[in-house]
Amino acid sequence: MIQSNSRFDSIAEAVRYIVDTMPIGYKFHGNDLKRFVVKLKPDAEFCHVDSCLRPLRKWCKHKVVNIGAKHLSHYMRVA
């Protein structure tokens, strides 16, 4: 799903690309999202998980839903 030779200018761009390429019904955790972002944008290695979740909640809120408690960061792609 993730190609490591891609380059992105921001974490938000990488998050949007990741969500767009996920299959519908794919379940993931916030730490999984950060690992995917680091594969696309290696200089994000030391960012916090929330730095990846903020753009997810802002730009991809119609494509993902939180499954379970919010503090657990479990998400599923729905659209």
Buried (B, 14 or more C-beta within 10 A) or exposed (E): EBEEEEEBEEBBBBBBBBBEEBEEEBEBEBEBBBBBBBBBBEEBEEBEBEBBBBBBBEBBEEBBEBEEEEEEBBBBBEE
